[in-house]
Amino acid sequence: MQTIATRQKLHLPKLGLGTWPMLDEECTHAVQQALALGYRHIDTATGYNNEAAVGKALAGSSIPREQIHVTTKVWWDKLQPEAMRQSLDDSLKALQSDYVDLFLIHWPGNAGKDWNLEQSIETLVELQQSGKAKHIGVANFTLPMLRRAVDELGAPLAALQVEYHLMLDQQPLLDFVRQHGMALTAYTPLARGKAAETAEVQQVAKKHGVLPSQVALQWLLAQDSVAAIPKASGKANQQSNLAALDIRLDGEDLALLEQLPKNVRVVSPDFAPQWDK
């Protein structure tokens, strides 16, 4: 499995298994199956209500825990120091693990109002220093928030997780991540199926004899510093996503895909920050 090596010494497998919105036995089975197929990157969160299901899969796997990268996240209403500490402790208990490989702030607090970013970042760093989180990062941060955390506060962030796919331009965030030796994990990497439905993606897929979803995934996976975490519960989809790692898009393909709209955002809850223009 290809990995991204960050400045903070995080080695992040480029393809991971996204587990939202899988629950209970479906989630446990999907994680067990993915690990058996060769996945070594599992993404979960307190907000997904499936950490215990992921933990059951990890505990039942013959693959040593240290060979599996696990990301989890603290929800936006738990960003006060004590609440963050408790959230991680609860996550570790659910995951049946002494540590998590990557711990993220899932969303900026309180839609960016009345939220002490500095305090949250300090607590994040403290949790890394405690050993409970091997690496730390943030999700759904805007560029100004990212600059504040990394450039001004000096947080040793290893990763940023944001919505990113063929139909949403994230170049400013990508530039920042690359400049700072971080990884960018793309969630909703298939734009909830929208990317695969476009004529351009279908044309490229037909040319290579692959699935449209594989084209959309490879477009991301080929990029420096970018990982992707598509959700897949079935074995066929998990295998298909793994096979996307081996596809090679040429200049003609990339030029065609560049014609797609780049402003399609499919995840923007009412507590989301004001996105970068």
C-alpha positions, -999 to +999 in steps of 0.1 A: +000+000+000+014+034-010+018+058+020+023+095+026+053+103+048+047+136+066+072+160+083+057+148+116+067+112+107+032+101+101+031+073+075-005+074+061-017+048+037-030+066+007-063+046+005-083+042+036-118+028+045-143+055+054-168+041+079-196+067+080-225+060+081-220+023+088-231+011+122-229-020+144-224-054+127-223-039+092-194-017+102-175-045+121-179-068+091-168-041+066-136-033+086-127-070+091-132-076+054-112-045+044-083-055+066-084-090+051-082-075+016-052-054+025-065-021+038-044-007+066-061+027+071-094+029+089-112+062+095-138+067+122-151+094+146-170+099+178-197+116+156-202+084+136-213+063+166-193+034+153-160+034+172-170+004+192-179-015+160-145-006+146-128-016+178-145-050+177-131-055+142-096-044+153-097-067+183-108-097+162-082-091+135-051-113+132-032-082+119-011-066+146-026-032+158+007-014+151+003-023+114-031-006+112-035+032+109-066+043+128-080+079+126-107+092+150-121+126+157-135+147+185-169+164+178-173+201+176-193+205+208-165+188+228-136+212+222-132+225+257-100+210+272-116+186+297-142+175+271-115+168+245-096+147+269-127+127+279-136+123+242-103+107+234-104+085+265-139+073+254-127+067+219-097+046+230-120+025+252-144+020+223-116+012+199-100-012+225-067+005+219-041+023+240-036+049+213-050+063+181-027+069+152-043+102+142-066+123+163-085+152+146-107+180+156-137+170+134-152+205+129-143+239+141-163+247+172-197+264+173-196+274+137-165+295+145-182+317+171-173+319+208-148+291+203-113+293+217-092+278+189-059+283+208-072+264+238-084+235+216-050+233+197-031+234+230-052+205+243-046+186+210-009+190+214-011+179+250-029+147+240-002+139+215+025+145+241+006+121+264+010+093+238-027+087+235-026+102+200+005+094+179-003+122+156-027+151+155-046+171+129-078+189+120-107+185+097-129+210+079-106+239+088-106+269+065-072+283+053-072+311+079-079+286+107-051+264+094-027+293+093-035+303+128-030+267+141+002+259+123+019+292+115+009+312+145+005+286+173+031+262+159+009+231+162+027+200+148-003+190+127+003+160+105-029+160+085-059+179+073-091+161+064-115+179+041-141+172+014-121+169-018-129+153-052-129+159-089-157+185-086-144+206-057-112+227-060-091+227-028-059+240-043-052+267-016-055+240+012-034+216-009-007+242-013-006+249+024-005+212+033+024+205+009+043+236+020+041+223+056+048+186+049+013+175+059-011+150+044-045+159+031-072+132+035-100+135+010-134+126+024-165+121+002-139+114-026-166+104-051-188+134-044-216+110-033-217+094-067-219+127-086-184+124-101-190+089-116-222+102-133-204+128-154-198+122-191-161+131-188-154+105-160-174+079-179-154+086-211-121+081-193-134+050-176-144+035-209-111+043-224-092+024-197-118-004-192-124+005-156-152+018-134-160+056-133-156+055-095-121+041-100-112+070-123-124+095-097-104+078-070-072+075-090-074+112-098-070+119-061-046+091-053-021+101-079-017+135-063+012+142-039+003+143-002-033+132-009-051+102+007-087+092+001-112+074+024-142+062+004-169+044+023-174+008+011-192-019+029-193-046+002-164-067-008-167-058-045-165-021-038-136-025-014-117-045-040-126-020-067-113+009-046-080-009-040-076-016-077-080+021-084-044+025-070-031+007-101-048+028-127-027+054-146-044+085-161-026+103-189-024+139-199-054+137-222-075+122-194-065+149-169-073+176-194-107+162-199-114+159-162-102+194-157-133+206-175-156+194-147-171+221-124-149+226-094-174+242-070-196+212-060-196+208-023-218+180-010-211+182+028-220+215+045-240+211+077-255+241+094-225+242+119-199+243+091-176+273+090-178+300+063-159+281+036-130+297+018-140+314-014 
